[in-house]
Amino acid sequence: MFTPDFQALQKIQRELWIKQKLKINIMKTTYIRFSLATVLLLGIYSCKKGEVASSDMEAYANADSAAIAVSDSISSVATMKVKDKQFIKNADVNMEVKDVYETTISIEKSVQELGGFVTISNLQSNVISEDTYNTSDENAVLVKKYQTENRMQLRVPTERLGELLTKINDKKLFLNSRQINAEDITSSIKYAQLESKRIEKNSKNISELKSNKDKVELDNENMAEDNQQQLANMDVTDNLKYSTVDIYIKEPKIRVAEIAITNTKSIDDKYKFDFFYSAKSAFVEGYYLIQKIFVGLITIWPILLIGAAVFYFARKRKPVKKQPDAEA
């Protein structure tokens, strides 16, 4: 008589339950990717510098936290440090300066001194008007009226963002706008820690499965997700370490450039018309015209011959009118 193996049945049921749970968990891949990347970031960052969220933080005094002193010339958003908080900081500056080129060189130098780098620097002159004035038969002056501007993007260590914005502020004539963003990602980091535990549990569950097609597929998906998370981790690490600053600078005044050029109108007038050359060309062209007409007449000689014959016979057959007799 057949006796069922309850232990084997329980093991099979457990494997089916694990597979079902793993498939459900894999459907959350997109959100987990960002969360785990943030957790990995915390691990790497804390190994290198202690605790990222608290190692270099200073007290921040208000009702809820302690505040640090900042320069009066810059917003506290750029320099604030809050205990147990992590921020991704970015800034956008739009201002008018006395000299765009000199300001560009100065900003780029300051960024290098602060340990940052420039990713975009697009300096250009916008021409407002362009006119040419003749000063003699040979010379002329090209007058251009223009304004110079530059669009820049900088990356600077986050802890030096306030210093850079202070240096940029010293170059302004007029500040059109300045926007500083500090995105608090603390809650995302805490949630990522919970997600990390769940993913670790999934990994253990996969290892408990028997080697079959489903396990290989789950392993491949888990490995692909891990690779993508490592790439995302690099981006998050970079955004925490370096702040991005977008800068637009321009000159309020209109500059004028005077460029010496050749008087092209005088040259055009000089060679526009020559009487003797034109008369000579006219005689030559007339001679060739006569040749063409003569050759054309030769080409149609059969038609001319037939026409002449018709005219001759028509004239010959025409009756001659009799003259009336004179009266005697």
C-alpha positions in Angstrom: 0.0 0.0 0.0 1.3 3.5 -0.9 2.2 5.8 2.0 2.5 9.5 1.2 5.8 11.2 2.1 4.6 14.3 4.1 8.0 15.8 4.4 8.6 15.7 0.6 5.1 17.3 0.1 5.9 20.0 2.6 9.2 20.7 0.9 7.5 21.0 -2.6 4.9 23.3 -1.2 7.6 25.5 0.4 9.4 25.8 -2.9 6.2 26.8 -4.7 5.5 29.4 -2.1 9.0 30.8 -2.4 8.8 31.0 -6.2 5.5 32.8 -6.0 6.8 35.3 -3.4 9.9 35.9 -5.5 7.9 36.7 -8.7 5.8 39.2 -6.8 8.9 40.8 -5.3 10.6 41.1 -8.7 7.7 43.2 -10.0 8.9 46.0 -7.7 12.3 46.2 -9.5 12.0 49.8 -10.7 11.4 51.4 -7.3 13.9 49.0 -5.5 16.6 50.0 -7.9 16.8 53.6 -6.7 16.3 52.6 -3.1 19.0 50.0 -3.0 21.4 52.4 -4.9 20.9 54.9 -2.1 21.6 52.3 0.6 24.8 51.2 -1.2 25.7 54.8 -1.3 25.4 55.1 2.4 27.6 52.0 3.0 30.3 53.3 0.7 30.2 56.8 2.0 30.2 55.8 5.6 33.2 53.5 5.1 35.2 56.3 3.7 34.2 59.2 5.8 32.5 57.7 8.9 28.8 58.6 8.9 27.8 60.9 6.0 24.8 62.2 7.7 26.4 63.2 11.0 30.3 63.2 10.8 30.8 66.8 9.7 27.5 68.3 10.9 27.4 71.3 13.2 24.7 72.4 15.6 21.8 74.2 14.0 19.9 76.4 16.5 16.2 76.8 16.1 13.1 75.3 17.5 13.7 71.9 16.0 17.5 71.8 15.3 20.7 73.8 15.6 21.8 76.2 12.9 25.3 77.3 11.7 26.5 80.8 10.9 26.6 81.8 7.3 27.8 84.8 5.3 25.3 87.6 4.9 26.0 87.6 1.1 24.7 84.1 0.5 21.6 82.1 1.3 21.8 79.6 4.2 20.4 77.0 1.9 23.8 76.6 0.2 25.7 76.1 3.5 23.2 74.6 5.9 24.0 71.3 7.7 21.4 69.5 9.7 22.0 66.6 12.0 20.7 63.3 10.6 19.8 64.9 7.3 21.2 64.5 3.8 20.7 67.0 1.0 21.4 67.1 -2.7 22.1 70.7 -3.5 21.9 72.6 -6.8 21.9 76.3 -7.7 20.9 78.5 -10.7 22.2 82.1 -11.1 21.2 84.7 -13.7 23.1 88.0 -13.5 24.6 90.9 -15.4 28.3 91.6 -15.2 30.7 94.3 -16.4 32.8 92.1 -18.7 31.6 88.6 -19.6 34.9 87.3 -20.7 36.8 88.4 -17.6 34.1 87.1 -15.3 34.1 83.7 -17.1 37.9 83.4 -16.6 37.5 84.4 -12.9 34.7 81.9 -12.2 36.5 79.0 -13.9 39.6 79.8 -11.8 37.6 79.9 -8.6 35.9 76.6 -9.4 39.3 74.9 -9.9 40.6 76.4 -6.6 37.6 74.9 -4.7 38.1 71.4 -6.2 35.4 71.6 -8.8 35.3 71.5 -12.6 33.4 73.2 -15.5 31.2 71.0 -17.7 29.7 73.7 -20.0 31.0 77.1 -21.0 29.2 78.6 -24.0 30.4 82.2 -24.5 29.0 84.0 -27.5 28.3 87.5 -28.9 24.8 88.3 -30.2 25.0 90.9 -33.1 22.3 93.6 -32.8 23.2 95.5 -36.0 25.9 95.5 -38.7 26.7 98.4 -41.1 29.5 99.2 -43.5 30.8 102.7 -44.0 33.2 103.6 -46.9 36.0 105.9 -45.8 37.9 106.1 -49.2 37.9 104.5 -52.6 39.9 101.6 -51.2 39.0 101.3 -47.5 35.8 100.9 -45.4 34.8 100.2 -41.8 32.5 97.5 -40.7 30.6 98.5 -37.5 29.1 95.8 -35.4 26.9 96.4 -32.3 26.6 93.4 -30.1 26.1 92.0 -26.6 28.2 89.2 -25.0 26.7 86.4 -22.9 27.8 83.0 -21.5 25.9 80.0 -20.2 28.0 77.8 -17.8 27.5 74.7 -15.8 29.8 73.9 -12.9 30.3 71.1 -10.5 31.7 71.9 -7.1 32.1 69.9 -3.8 28.9 70.3 -1.9 30.6 71.6 1.2 32.2 74.4 -0.9 29.0 75.5 -2.6 28.5 78.5 -0.4 32.0 79.7 -1.0 31.6 79.5 -4.8 28.3 81.4 -4.7 29.9 84.1 -2.7 32.7 84.5 -5.2 30.1 84.6 -8.1 28.1 87.2 -6.2 31.1 89.5 -6.0 31.2 89.7 -9.9 27.6 90.9 -10.4 26.4 94.3 -11.5 22.8 93.3 -11.2 21.3 90.0 -10.0 18.3 89.0 -12.1 17.6 85.8 -10.2 19.3 83.1 -8.0 17.7 79.8 -7.1 19.2 77.4 -4.6 17.7 73.9 -4.1 18.4 71.5 -1.2 16.5 68.2 -1.8 16.1 66.3 1.4 16.6 62.6 0.7 16.7 61.4 4.3 13.3 59.6 4.1 14.3 57.9 0.9 17.4 56.6 2.5 15.5 55.2 5.5 13.0 53.5 3.2 15.9 52.1 1.1 17.2 50.4 4.2 13.9 48.6 4.7 14.0 47.6 1.0 17.5 46.4 1.3 16.5 43.9 4.0 13.7 42.6 1.8 16.0 42.1 -1.2 18.5 40.3 1.0 15.8 38.0 2.1 14.8 37.4 -1.5 18.4 36.5 -2.3 18.4 33.9 0.5 15.1 32.4 -0.7 16.6 32.0 -4.2 19.6 30.2 -2.9 17.2 27.7 -1.2 15.6 26.7 -4.4 16.6 23.6 -6.4 18.6 24.2 -9.5 16.1 24.5 -12.3 15.1 26.8 -15.1 13.1 29.1 -12.8 16.1 29.5 -10.4 18.4 30.4 -13.3 16.0 33.0 -14.5 15.6 34.5 -11.0 19.4 34.6 -10.6 19.8 36.4 -14.0 17.2 39.0 -13.1 18.7 39.6 -9.7 22.2 40.0 -11.2 20.9 42.4 -13.9 19.1 44.5 -11.2 22.3 44.5 -9.1 24.3 45.8 -12.1 21.8 48.6 -12.7 21.8 49.5 -9.1 25.6 49.9 -9.1 25.4 52.3 -12.0 22.6 54.3 -10.2 24.7 54.2 -7.1 27.5 56.0 -8.9 25.1 58.8 -10.0 23.7 59.3 -6.5 27.2 59.3 -5.0 28.3 61.9 -7.4 25.2 64.1 -6.8 25.8 64.0 -3.1 29.5 64.8 -3.4 29.2 67.5 -6.0 26.6 70.3 -6.4 25.6 71.5 -9.8 25.6 75.3 -10.5 24.0 76.7 -13.7 25.1 80.3 -14.5 23.9 82.7 -17.1 25.8 86.0 -17.4 25.5 88.9 -19.8 26.6 92.5 -20.3 23.9 95.1 -20.0 25.7 97.6 -22.3 26.0 97.3 -26.1 29.5 97.0 -27.3 30.7 98.4 -30.7 33.4 96.8 -32.8 35.0 98.7 -35.7 36.6 96.4 -38.2 38.7 97.8 -41.1 37.8 96.2 -44.5 38.2 96.8 -48.2 35.8 99.1 -50.0 34.2 96.5 -52.3 31.7 99.0 -53.9 34.6 101.0 -55.4 36.1 97.8 -56.8 32.7 96.8 -58.3 32.3 100.3 -59.9 35.9 100.1 -61.3 35.2 96.9 -63.3 31.5 97.3 -63.8 31.7 98.9 -67.4 34.5 99.5 -69.9 33.4 101.3 -73.1 36.3 100.1 -75.4 36.1 96.6 -74.2 32.3 96.6 -74.6 32.5 98.1 -78.1 35.0 95.5 -79.2 32.9 92.7 -77.8 29.9 94.2 -79.7 31.7 94.1 -83.0 32.8 90.5 -82.4 29.4 89.4 -81.4 27.9 91.1 -84.5 30.4 89.3 -86.7 29.4 86.0 -85.2 25.7 86.9 -85.6 26.2 87.4 -89.3 27.9 84.0 -89.6 25.1 82.4 -87.8 22.5 84.0 -90.0 24.4 82.9 -93.2 24.8 79.4 -91.9 21.1 79.3 -91.1 20.2 80.3 -94.6 22.4 77.6 -96.0 20.7 75.1 -93.8 17.3 75.9 -95.2 18.4 76.2 -98.9 15.9 73.5 -100.1 13.0 75.6 -98.7 14.4 78.8 -100.3 14.8 77.0 -103.6 11.2 75.7 -103.6 9.9 79.1 -102.6 11.8 80.8 -105.5 10.5 78.2 -108.0 6.9 78.7 -106.9 7.2 82.4 -107.1 8.7 82.2 -110.6 6.0 80.0 -112.1 3.2 81.9 -110.3 4.5 85.1 -111.8 4.9 83.6 -115.3 1.4 82.2 -115.4 -0.2 85.4 -114.4 -2.2 86.9 -117.4 -1.1 90.1 -118.9 -3.7 92.8 -119.0 -4.5 94.1 -122.5 -4.1 97.8 -123.1 -7.2 99.5 -124.5 -6.9 100.7 -128.2 -6.4 104.3 -128.7 -9.2 106.2 -130.6 -8.4 107.2 -134.0 
